[in-house]
Amino acid sequence: MHLLKPDPGTYALILQCLTNEKIQVGHSRQMDVKPGYYIYVGSAFGPGGVIARVSRHCRQTKFRHWHIDYLREFVTPLTVWYSYHSEHLEHHWAQALLDLKDIQAVKGFGCTDCKCYSHLFWTDILSEVDRFSQILDRNIASESLII
């Protein structure tokens, strides 16, 4: 994560899942995870910006606070897409992913504080992740998270 900075911005984590599991997300939600690629969209406008938030998501051991913390136990971070634009772009990015044909939204995941349908998406086709970056109207960068 040597390219990420402590600046505020928006990010999308690309996560790989190799297993079928029924997981508990929070106190009242269960979710089926399946092999493929999950894309989680979020924002990082607090202290430490994008690098702090992405680093937290990549840690194995942490207090489970957000929906993604529960999913993270079953997936491996591969890549992060990010933008340091001062506008909160996560809702725009979530809508862009929702509009892609071969990507499925996980209803209500990660968006309890907004009106988005979802902030988590699944695909079994990795090339769809690349298509995501092409349809956005702002420049985004990416960095591999594989060590």
C-alpha positions as CSV (number, residue, x, y, z in Angstrom):
1,M,0.0,0.0,0.0
2,H,2.9,2.3,-0.7
3,L,1.0,4.5,-3.1
4,L,-2.0,5.2,-0.9
5,K,-2.0,8.5,1.0
6,P,-3.6,9.8,4.2
7,D,-5.9,12.0,2.1
8,P,-9.7,11.8,2.1
9,G,-11.4,10.1,-0.7
10,T,-13.5,7.2,-2.0
11,Y,-12.4,3.6,-2.5
12,A,-13.5,0.3,-3.9
13,L,-12.0,-2.9,-2.4
14,I,-11.8,-5.9,-4.8
15,L,-12.0,-9.0,-2.7
16,Q,-11.7,-12.7,-3.7
17,C,-13.8,-15.4,-2.1
18,L,-12.9,-19.1,-2.5
19,T,-15.6,-20.6,-0.3
20,N,-19.3,-21.1,0.1
21,E,-20.4,-20.0,3.6
22,K,-23.4,-18.7,5.4
23,I,-22.1,-15.9,7.6
24,Q,-23.5,-13.6,10.3
25,V,-23.2,-9.9,9.5
26,G,-23.9,-7.9,12.6
27,H,-26.6,-9.1,15.1
28,S,-29.5,-9.6,12.8
29,R,-28.4,-10.4,9.3
30,Q,-27.1,-13.5,7.6
31,M,-25.5,-13.7,4.2
32,D,-24.5,-16.4,1.9
33,V,-21.0,-15.9,0.4
34,K,-19.9,-17.7,-2.7
35,P,-16.7,-18.1,-4.7
36,G,-16.0,-15.1,-6.9
37,Y,-15.1,-11.4,-6.5
38,Y,-16.7,-9.0,-4.2
39,I,-16.4,-5.2,-4.7
40,Y,-17.0,-3.1,-1.6
41,V,-17.4,0.7,-2.1
42,G,-16.7,3.1,0.7
43,S,-15.5,6.5,1.7
44,A,-12.6,7.7,3.9
45,F,-13.1,11.3,4.9
46,G,-12.0,10.8,8.5
47,P,-8.5,10.9,10.1
48,G,-5.9,9.1,8.1
49,G,-8.0,9.1,4.9
50,V,-7.9,6.3,2.3
51,I,-4.7,4.6,3.5
52,A,-6.1,4.4,7.1
53,R,-9.4,2.9,6.1
54,V,-8.0,0.5,3.5
55,S,-5.3,-0.6,6.0
56,R,-8.0,-1.3,8.5
57,H,-10.0,-3.4,6.1
58,C,-6.9,-5.4,5.2
59,R,-6.1,-6.3,8.9
60,Q,-7.3,-9.7,10.0
61,T,-7.7,-8.9,13.6
62,K,-10.0,-5.9,14.5
63,F,-13.1,-5.0,16.3
64,R,-16.1,-5.7,13.9
65,H,-17.8,-2.4,13.4
66,W,-19.0,-2.2,9.8
67,H,-20.7,-4.9,7.6
68,I,-17.5,-5.3,5.7
69,D,-15.6,-6.4,8.9
70,Y,-17.8,-9.5,9.0
71,L,-17.3,-10.3,5.4
72,R,-13.6,-9.7,5.5
73,E,-13.1,-12.9,7.6
74,F,-14.0,-14.9,4.5
75,V,-12.4,-12.9,1.6
76,T,-8.9,-11.8,0.6
77,P,-8.3,-8.2,-0.5
78,L,-6.7,-8.1,-4.0
79,T,-6.8,-4.6,-5.2
80,V,-8.1,-1.2,-4.2
81,W,-9.5,1.4,-6.6
82,Y,-9.4,4.9,-5.2
83,S,-9.9,8.6,-5.8
84,Y,-8.8,11.6,-3.7
85,H,-11.6,13.8,-5.1
86,S,-13.1,15.9,-2.3
87,E,-16.7,14.9,-3.3
88,H,-18.2,11.7,-1.7
89,L,-18.2,9.5,-4.8
90,E,-19.2,6.2,-3.1
91,H,-22.9,6.6,-4.1
92,H,-22.0,7.3,-7.7
93,W,-19.7,4.3,-7.8
94,A,-22.3,2.1,-6.2
95,Q,-24.8,3.1,-8.8
96,A,-22.3,2.5,-11.6
97,L,-21.7,-1.0,-10.3
98,L,-25.5,-1.6,-10.0
99,D,-25.8,-0.8,-13.7
100,L,-23.3,-3.4,-14.8
101,K,-24.9,-6.5,-16.4
102,D,-22.7,-9.2,-14.9
103,I,-22.4,-7.8,-11.4
104,Q,-25.0,-8.6,-8.6
105,A,-25.7,-6.3,-5.7
106,V,-26.0,-7.6,-2.2
107,K,-29.1,-5.7,-1.1
108,G,-28.6,-3.4,1.9
109,F,-25.0,-4.2,2.5
110,G,-22.8,-1.3,3.7
111,C,-25.4,1.3,3.1
112,T,-27.5,1.7,6.2
113,D,-26.6,5.4,6.4
114,C,-27.6,6.3,2.8
115,K,-30.3,5.5,0.2
116,C,-28.1,3.3,-2.0
117,Y,-29.4,-0.2,-2.9
118,S,-26.0,-1.6,-1.9
119,H,-22.3,-0.9,-1.4
120,L,-21.3,-4.5,-1.9
121,F,-21.4,-6.3,-5.3
122,W,-20.4,-9.8,-6.5
123,T,-19.2,-11.1,-9.8
124,D,-17.6,-14.3,-11.0
125,I,-15.9,-12.5,-13.9
126,L,-12.8,-10.5,-12.9
127,S,-12.9,-8.5,-16.2
128,E,-16.1,-6.8,-14.9
129,V,-14.0,-5.2,-12.2
130,D,-11.9,-3.6,-15.0
131,R,-15.0,-2.4,-16.8
132,F,-16.1,-0.6,-13.6
133,S,-13.1,1.7,-13.8
134,Q,-13.9,2.5,-17.5
135,I,-17.4,3.6,-16.9
136,L,-16.7,6.1,-14.2
137,D,-16.5,9.8,-15.2
138,R,-13.6,10.6,-12.9
139,N,-10.1,9.3,-12.9
140,I,-9.4,6.6,-10.4
141,A,-6.2,4.8,-9.5
142,S,-5.6,1.3,-8.4
143,E,-3.1,-0.5,-6.3
144,S,-2.5,-4.2,-5.6
145,L,-3.0,-5.3,-2.0
146,I,-1.4,-8.7,-2.5
147,I,1.9,-8.9,-0.5
